[in-house]
Amino acid sequence: MQAWIFQGNPDYFNINEYLKSYNEIYWSVTHKTHQESIKIGDPVFIWRAMGSKKSISGIVAYGEVSELCKPKSQVNKPELLSEKLWKDDSKEKTEIKAGVILKEVRITPSDGMLTSEQIILHE
């Protein structure tokens, strides 16, 4: 079993709103080798990038793979894609999505997110 880190950049996608709105999500998987390696039940950590507004970066959610990688036109629950959360003309880098059931969501340090600063301190 492998663990995965899926990254979201708040400059392009409203990651906070997406994670707060659903307990099951879909995430883009760009590399073909990863698309083929991801398995049901694999642990997934969601990393929020800093972005240009210097948001606090770090792990903001934890879950498990619930649906294997496939084109978004074939996902089991297309209503969870939330394409309206993409900002301006931002485009997804791939149409391939993995389904994730969220176990924990911690958007802010006061919620208990694991910040990049905390990670650096424990290297």
C-alpha atoms as one frame of an Amber mdcrd trajectory, in Angstrom:
protein
   0.000   0.000   0.000   1.297   3.402  -0.973   0.368   6.768   0.517  -0.274
   9.718  -1.779  -0.052  13.497  -1.467  -2.469  15.375  -3.719  -1.722  19.085
  -4.037  -4.118  21.965  -4.578  -3.184  25.557  -5.289  -5.649  28.182  -4.027
  -4.624  30.470  -6.923  -6.407  28.116  -9.329  -8.982  26.178  -7.329 -10.979
  26.963  -4.180  -9.576  24.002  -2.271 -10.906  25.179   1.110 -14.507  25.379
  -0.105 -14.240  21.998  -1.845 -12.939  20.212   1.243 -15.515  21.851   3.530
 -18.422  21.036   1.201 -18.022  17.290   0.622 -16.935  14.162   2.481 -16.073
  12.519  -0.827 -14.043  14.279  -3.523 -12.278  13.726  -6.844  -8.695  14.788
  -7.428  -6.685  15.111 -10.627  -3.829  12.654 -11.093  -1.484  13.856 -13.816
   1.250  11.211 -14.068   0.359   8.015 -15.897   2.516   5.857 -13.608   0.650
   7.241 -10.580  -2.718   6.733 -12.298  -1.840   3.068 -12.707  -0.402   2.662
  -9.182  -3.198   4.189  -7.087  -5.298   1.495  -5.380  -8.569   1.464  -3.432
  -7.843   2.033   0.267  -4.522   3.837  -0.265  -4.066   6.720   2.202  -4.259
  10.227   0.714  -3.053  13.494   2.213  -4.279  16.752   0.661  -1.618  19.469
   0.558  -2.691  23.086   0.133   0.032  25.097  -1.609   0.858  28.603  -0.481
  -0.204  30.316  -3.696   0.530  33.933  -4.557  -1.436  35.270  -1.577   0.940
  33.452   0.782  -1.730  31.255   2.368  -0.534  28.881   5.048   0.621  25.765
   3.235   0.461  22.229   4.559  -1.663  19.121   4.965  -5.329  20.153   5.222
  -7.077  16.804   4.828  -6.642  13.063   5.071  -8.633  10.330   3.342  -8.525
   7.069   1.421  -8.841   6.249  -2.247 -12.427   5.176  -2.899 -12.472   5.101
  -6.700  -9.690   4.209  -9.124  -8.359   6.742 -11.611 -10.560   7.296 -14.633
 -11.644  10.111 -16.958 -13.958  12.547 -15.209 -16.684  11.703 -17.735 -16.755
   8.192 -16.200 -16.663   8.929 -12.445 -19.399   7.399 -10.299 -20.514  10.707
  -8.734 -20.014  13.560 -11.235 -21.938  15.945  -8.962 -18.854  15.939  -6.689
 -16.515  17.351  -9.351 -17.391  20.978  -8.422 -16.051  22.528 -11.583 -17.486
  25.893 -10.476 -14.672  26.145  -7.903 -12.009  26.635 -10.574 -10.916  30.280
 -10.607 -11.044  32.505 -13.676  -9.682  30.702 -16.712  -7.768  28.095 -14.735
  -7.770  24.717 -16.379  -7.274  21.268 -14.988  -4.014  19.654 -16.058  -5.712
  16.332 -16.693  -9.166  14.812 -17.059  -8.102  11.775 -14.983  -9.541  11.722
 -11.464  -9.195   9.539  -8.379 -12.048   9.351  -5.864 -11.219  10.029  -2.211
 -13.323   9.592   0.922 -12.250  12.247   3.408 -11.620  11.088   6.983 -10.398
  14.417   8.397 -10.428  18.012   7.169  -8.401  20.661   9.002  -8.333  23.855
   6.951  -6.572  26.162   9.456  -3.861  25.814  12.092  -6.527  26.278  14.780
  -8.393  23.314  13.228  -5.206  21.272  13.559  -3.808  21.349  10.022  -0.209
  20.194   9.698   1.586  23.308   8.451   4.690  23.282   6.292   6.515  25.064
   9.140   5.683  22.210  11.526   6.941  19.692   8.990  10.211  21.584   8.479
  10.776  21.731  12.266  10.544  17.933  12.491  12.959  17.052   9.683
